[in-house]
Amino acid sequence: MHTLVFDTTAGGTVIGLFQDNKRIAKIEKLMEFGQAEELAMDVDKMLKDHHLCFADVDLLGVCTGPGSFTGVRAGLAFARGLALGALELKITGVSAFEVYAKMLKPENRATYNAVVIETKREDFYFQMFDEYLNKLTEPLALTREEIAKKLKNHQTSFIGDGVERLLSVPLGLQIKQVELSEIISVEALFEVAYQKYFEKTLDFPKPLYIRGAETCVK
């Protein structure tokens, strides 16, 4: 079984190709712009380098965000386009929250595990998981003060590309573990997608928007 996973929602492009449980290829690039242009070329080259064509892929997992509007749409559009040409292909969306949570090793998890994702605004994207990675909250957009209030009096582990900014000022929290990462782990992305496949909980990829569109009418 071949599985292809990728993410373009944050500060780069992450692509992984797996055969059963073994990773056979990986690409990780930190980049602010151009993910959409490079994604298709990188996937094509990765498959050709391993003497595969897209028809050989059995499962496709794509990160649905939250993240940059362009990055989220680029990844989902590419995934959906591939699925149109392969009716037997299994496809699932995976949220960045789920992937970051999976990146926390069991020994580093606390009672509360907070995934904090950068919004590049005053607030943060936030979701909380228990030690078994069950979801304790829905995905939210919260201020620093609102996050601190939710975590008060609870030992917490933190992970995500927004953690450094969140904890740049004292919040009086009980912290077990802090893990900083600019991009998500391709292995964790695969693990979440693979789990959804075997649990028969595949979720056709849809963009994870936490805020409404910010528009104005003149």
C-alpha positions in Angstrom: 0.0 0.0 0.0 1.4 3.4 -1.0 0.4 6.6 0.9 1.1 10.1 -0.2 0.7 13.0 2.3 1.4 16.7 2.0 1.0 20.1 3.7 1.2 23.6 2.3 -0.8 25.5 5.0 2.0 27.1 7.0 5.6 28.3 6.4 6.6 25.7 3.8 5.9 22.5 1.9 6.0 19.0 3.4 5.5 15.9 1.3 5.9 12.3 2.2 5.6 9.0 0.4 5.1 5.8 2.4 5.0 2.1 1.5 2.9 0.4 4.2 4.4 1.9 7.4 7.8 2.8 6.0 8.7 6.2 4.7 10.5 6.0 1.4 10.7 9.6 0.5 10.3 13.0 2.1 10.6 16.7 1.1 10.6 19.5 3.6 11.0 23.1 2.4 10.7 26.3 4.4 9.2 29.0 2.2 6.8 31.9 2.5 5.5 31.8 -1.0 5.4 29.5 -4.1 4.1 26.4 -2.4 1.4 25.9 -5.0 3.9 26.1 -7.9 6.3 23.6 -6.4 3.9 21.1 -4.9 2.9 19.4 -8.2 6.4 19.3 -9.5 7.8 17.9 -6.3 5.1 15.2 -6.1 5.6 14.2 -9.7 9.4 14.0 -9.2 9.1 12.0 -6.0 6.8 9.4 -7.6 9.1 9.1 -10.7 12.2 8.7 -8.6 10.6 5.6 -7.1 9.3 4.3 -10.4 5.7 5.0 -9.4 2.8 6.8 -11.1 -0.1 8.4 -9.4 -2.3 5.3 -10.1 0.0 3.4 -7.7 -1.1 5.6 -4.7 -3.8 4.0 -2.6 -4.2 6.7 0.1 -3.9 10.5 -0.1 -3.7 12.6 3.1 -3.7 16.4 2.9 -3.5 19.0 5.7 -6.6 21.2 5.8 -5.3 24.0 8.0 -5.7 26.3 9.7 -3.1 28.4 7.9 -2.6 30.9 5.1 -5.6 31.2 2.9 -3.5 30.6 -0.3 -1.6 27.7 1.2 -4.8 25.9 2.4 -6.6 26.3 -0.9 -3.5 25.3 -3.0 -3.1 22.0 -1.1 -6.8 21.1 -1.2 -7.2 22.0 -4.8 -4.3 19.8 -5.8 -5.6 16.9 -3.7 -9.1 17.2 -5.1 -7.8 17.4 -8.6 -5.8 14.2 -8.2 -8.8 12.5 -6.7 -11.0 13.3 -9.7 -8.7 11.2 -11.9 -8.5 8.2 -9.6 -11.9 7.0 -8.5 -10.4 4.2 -6.4 -8.2 6.5 -4.5 -8.9 6.9 -0.7 -8.5 10.5 0.3 -8.7 12.3 3.7 -8.2 15.7 5.2 -6.2 16.1 8.4 -6.2 19.2 10.5 -2.8 20.7 11.5 -4.1 20.5 15.1 -4.3 16.7 14.9 -0.8 16.5 13.4 0.9 18.7 15.9 -0.8 16.8 18.8 0.5 13.5 17.3 4.0 15.0 17.3 4.0 15.1 21.1 5.6 11.9 22.4 3.6 10.1 25.0 6.1 10.8 27.8 6.0 14.5 27.0 2.2 14.8 27.2 0.4 16.4 30.1 -3.2 16.4 31.4 -3.8 19.3 28.9 -1.9 19.5 25.6 -2.3 22.8 23.8 -1.7 23.1 20.1 -1.0 26.8 19.2 -0.8 27.8 15.6 0.4 31.2 14.3 -2.2 33.6 12.9 0.2 36.5 12.3 -2.4 38.7 14.2 -2.9 39.4 17.8 -4.6 36.1 18.5 -3.7 32.5 18.1 -5.3 29.4 16.6 -5.8 27.0 19.5 -7.0 23.5 20.3 -6.6 21.4 23.4 -6.2 17.6 23.7 -5.9 15.2 26.6 -3.0 12.8 27.2 -4.6 10.3 24.9 -5.1 13.0 22.2 -8.8 13.1 22.6 -10.1 16.6 21.7 -11.0 18.7 24.7 -12.0 21.8 22.7 -13.0 22.7 19.2 -10.5 24.7 17.1 -10.6 28.3 18.3 -9.1 31.7 17.7 -8.2 33.1 21.1 -6.1 35.9 22.6 -3.2 35.2 24.8 -5.3 36.1 27.9 -8.1 33.8 26.8 -5.7 30.9 26.4 -4.1 31.5 29.8 -7.5 31.5 31.4 -8.4 28.1 29.9 -5.1 26.6 31.0 -4.9 28.1 34.5 -4.2 25.5 37.3 -3.6 22.7 34.8 -0.2 21.2 33.9 0.2 21.8 30.1 2.4 20.7 27.3 2.6 23.1 24.3 3.4 22.5 20.6 3.0 24.4 17.4 4.5 27.3 15.4 2.6 29.8 17.5 4.0 28.7 20.9 7.1 30.9 20.9 5.1 34.1 20.5 2.4 32.9 23.0 5.0 32.2 25.7 7.1 35.3 25.0 5.6 36.9 28.0 5.0 35.4 31.5 1.6 33.8 31.9 1.9 32.0 35.2 1.2 28.6 33.7 2.2 25.1 34.8 4.3 23.9 31.9 5.5 20.4 31.4 6.9 20.5 27.9 7.4 23.1 25.1 8.1 22.0 21.5 8.6 24.5 18.8 8.2 23.6 15.1 8.0 25.8 12.0 6.5 23.0 10.0 4.6 19.9 10.8 6.1 16.4 10.8 5.5 14.4 7.7 5.6 11.2 9.8 2.9 12.5 12.1 0.8 13.6 9.1 1.0 10.1 7.7 0.2 8.5 11.1 -3.0 10.5 11.4 -4.1 9.9 7.8 -3.3 6.1 8.1 -5.2 5.9 11.4 -8.3 7.5 9.7 -8.0 4.9 6.9 -8.0 1.9 9.2 -10.6 3.3 11.5 -12.8 4.0 8.5 -13.1 7.7 9.5 -11.8 9.2 6.2 -12.9 12.8 5.9 -13.1 14.3 2.4 -10.7 17.4 2.6 -12.4 20.7 3.4 -10.6 23.9 4.4 -10.5 24.4 8.2 -11.6 28.0 8.6 -11.9 29.2 12.2 -12.7 32.8 11.4 -15.2 34.2 8.9 -13.9 36.0 5.9 -12.7 39.6 6.6 -14.3 41.8 4.0 -15.9 45.2 3.9 -18.4 46.8 1.6 -17.9 50.4 0.5 
